[in-house]
Amino acid sequence: MQDKIKNIYYSIANIKKAIMIMKTNEKALPWDSKIGGKPYLLEDDEYPVSCENEPFKFLIQINFNDLPENDYLPTQGLLQFFLNNDYSYDEDDQPFLIKFIPHVIKEDKKLNYDEEDDFDDDLNEYFDEEDDFNYEEFSDDYSDDLEDEDDIKIDFQISEDHINPSCLEWQGFTNHLASCLYNYQSELEDYESIKEDNLYLEDLDFILDEEEVVEVRFSNKLFGYASNEEEDIRIKNDAYKNYLLLLQYSLFDEEEKKDRIIKWFINPLDLEKLDFSKVICSYYK
């Protein structure tokens, strides 16, 4: 039956194109796609802070001009992702921030960016000495976070991303697979038990457990299929059923002492308009 499942699997279009994000050994320029360090800022821009005047944690920025050709994004623009480290569910504050910059200026004199400046000094201007905010403690934590990821330039690669059992699309896929398998019932001696016990899904392991498939599944990436440790946040809300994965990013969780995969999802119609104001994030349910 394995050959039949394999033929069905590749015939029902369950493989998406994902853009894998890979670190390089190069120091990033202000407008480059990069992880950590200081985000691209124009000379009149201020570093983004929350409603509580706490600086957001800068995660990653994507320069669309660096991306391989794809069906979702144009060739111009810069997309930045931030998290609010001090977000509380009891407070009316932003848990994360996505900043879209449509036009990128590559002139140092017009940027709020100086490689010789200490990033801590640049952030310090946003806090008064009398504030309750412990800037020194924040600075230490922030420096620890960026110790190995300070202004690291990133590169991209188009890869095939296979569907996986943790994502929203899995249920629809397995239903489709089962209906396709019905066409082979006369050739399968134990068709009823195979269908009832979902035994046909076991024959997918030889595909989904391949090293290259698993690597893409858990990678930092744009688009493709989400890899979820818990239930996909789109499952229980019909309004999000058609949302697609925008970014998957692995971040070390200090409380749980392990890497946690964060996902941002976007409505395809909003993506067409480059409107990132309604994006949802799995880190904050």
N, C-alpha and C positions, 0 to 999 in steps of 0.2 A: 504493500500500500504506500510505502514511502515515496516511490516514484510518482504515483498519482497525486499525492499531497504536494509534492514539489512542483509538478506541472500546474496544479491549481493555484498554488501560492504565487508563482511568478506570472500567472495570467490575470490576477484580479487587482493589479496595480496597487500594492501595499508598500511600495518602496518610494520614499521621498528623497529629494535632494537637500542635504544639510550643508551648511558652511562651517566647517570645523575651525576653531580658533586655536592657534599654536604660538607659543612663546618663541621669541628669537633671542639672540645674544646681543642685539643692537640696542643702543640707547635711543629712546624715542624723541623726535622733535615735538614741539607743542601741538601740532596739528595731526600727528601720526595716530594711527590706531594703536592703542596701548592699554596696559594694565597698570593701575596704581600711579603713584607720583602725583603730579598736579594736572588737573584737567585744563583743556584749552579754554583760555579766558581772554577776551578783548580788554584793552586798557581801561575801559570804563566799567567792566564787569566786576561784580563782587562774588566771592566764593559763596555758593548756595548754603543757606542755613535754614533750619526748621522754624516752625512757629514759636518754638521755645528758644530760639536764637542759638541752637546747637548746630555745629557744622555737620553736614552730611558726609558720610564716608564715600569717597570716590572709588568706584570699582573698575570701570572700563569705559573706553570710548572707541567708537567705530567710525572711521572715515570711509564713507561709501566709495570713494575713489580707489580705495585699497582692495575692495571686494572683487572676487571673480564675477563674471557675468551671471546674473540671476534673474528670476522672474518677479522679485518683490520690491527691490530698492533701486533708486536711480544711481547715477554715478557721482552725484554731488551731494554734500551734506555731511554733518557730523552728529552722531548720536551718543549721548553720555548717560551712564547709569550710576545712581547714587543710592545708598541705603541710610536710613536713620537709625543709628545704633541705640539711641535712647528712647525709641518709640515705645509708648505704653498704650495698651488697649483701652485704658481709662481716660486717655487724653485725646483731644480733637486735634491731631497732628498728622502730618504726612509720614507714612511708613517708608516710602521710597520716592525718588524723584527721577524722572527721565527728561533730559534736556535735549531738544533738537535745534541744531544750528544749521540753517539752510545754506549759508554762504561762508566758506572758510577763507580767511585772509592769512596769507603766508608772508607777513611782514613783521619781523620782530619788534619794530618800533611801535606797532599798533597793538601789541599784545601785552597783557598783564602777566608777564612771565620773565623771570630772570634766573638762569641756571645757577648763578652764584649766590642767590638769596637762599636762606634756609626756609624751607616750607613752613616750619613752625612759626617763624617771624611773620610770614605773610598772613597766616591765620589769626595770629594774636591780636591784630588790629580790630577784630570783631568783638572783643571782650574787654570790659572795663575791669580795673583792678578790684573794684568793690563788688563785682558780680559773684553770685554763689557758685558759678560754674568753675570747677577745678580744671583750669586749662593745662596745668602741668601734668595732671594725671591723664587727661585726654591726649596730650602730646606724646606721652610715653606709650600709651596704648596704640596710638596711631602709628608711631614709629615702628612698634613691634609688628603691626599688621603689614607694613610696607617693607620690612627688612629684606625680604627676598623678592619683592614685586614692586620696585620703585622705578617708575617710568620705563617699563619693559615694552619694547615694540612687539607687536604681534603680527602674524601673517595668517592667511586663510587658505583653505582648500575645500573644494567641492567634494563631498563624499556621499555614498548611498547610505541612507538611514532606514533600517528595517523596523517595522512595527514591533512593539513589545507588549507584554501582558499588563504593564502598569499604566499604560496611556489610555486616554478616553476612547480612542479609535478601535481599541482591541475588541470590544464587544460586537461592534458592527462587523468587523472583519471576520470573527469566528462564526457569526451567523451566516455570513456570505459563504465562508468556506464550507460550512455544513450543508448549505443548500446546493453547492456545486458538487459535493461528495455524493449527493443523492443520485446524480447521473450515473454513478458507478456501483449502485447497490446490487445490481445483478451479478457483478463480478466479485463481490465481497461476501464471503460465507457468513461472517458475523456482523453484518452491516448494522443491525438494530443495537447490539451491545456496543459496537464501536461508536455509534452516534450518541447513545444514552450516556455512556461513561466518558465521552469526550476523548476517546483514545486516539483519535486522529491528530489531536494537538501534540501528542508526544512525538509525532513524526516531524514536527517543526523544529525540534531541539537541534537537529543536526545542522540547521541553517542559522537559527537565532543564537546559538551558543558558540558560533565561530569567533575566533579572536578578533578579527577585523570588525565584525558586526557589533560585538560587545564594546569595543573601543569607541566606536562612533556613538553608541547609545549613551555612554556615560561621559562623553567629552563636553567641553565648553563649546557651544555651537549656536549658530543662528539657524532658526527654522528646523525642519525635520520633526521627529517625534520626541515628546517629553519622556524623561525617565523619572518615575515617581517613587519615593520611599514610602509615601502614604497615598491615600486615595487622590486621584487627579482632581484638582479643585474645580474643574469644569463640569464634573459629573452631576453634582447635586443642584446646579443652577442652569435651567434651560436657556437663560440669556447668554450663557457662555459656551453653549454646545458647539457653535461654529467658530469659536476663537482658535487661532493657530499659534503655535509656539513662535515667539519672537526671539528670545534669548534664553539659553540654559547656561548657568554659571555656577561653578563649585566654589564654596566659601567655607573656611574653617569656622565651626561653631564653638565658641569658647565655653559655653555652658555644657554642651554635650561632649566636648573634646573630640570632635570628629568633623570630617568634611560633610557639608550639607549642600545638596543640589538645589539651587533656587531657579525658578522658572518664571518668565514674564510671558503673558499671552495677550494677543491683540485681535480685535475684529478685523477681518480681511478688508472690509470697506473703509475702516479707519486707516489701515495701512496704505491703501491706495491714495488716500488724501494726505498721507504723512502726518496724521493726527495721532499723537501718542498720549493724549490726555486721559484716555479711558482704559489704559493698559491695566491688567490685573497681575498680581504677583503671588506665587505660592508661598513665599516666606511669611506673608501676612494674610491670614485667611479672614 
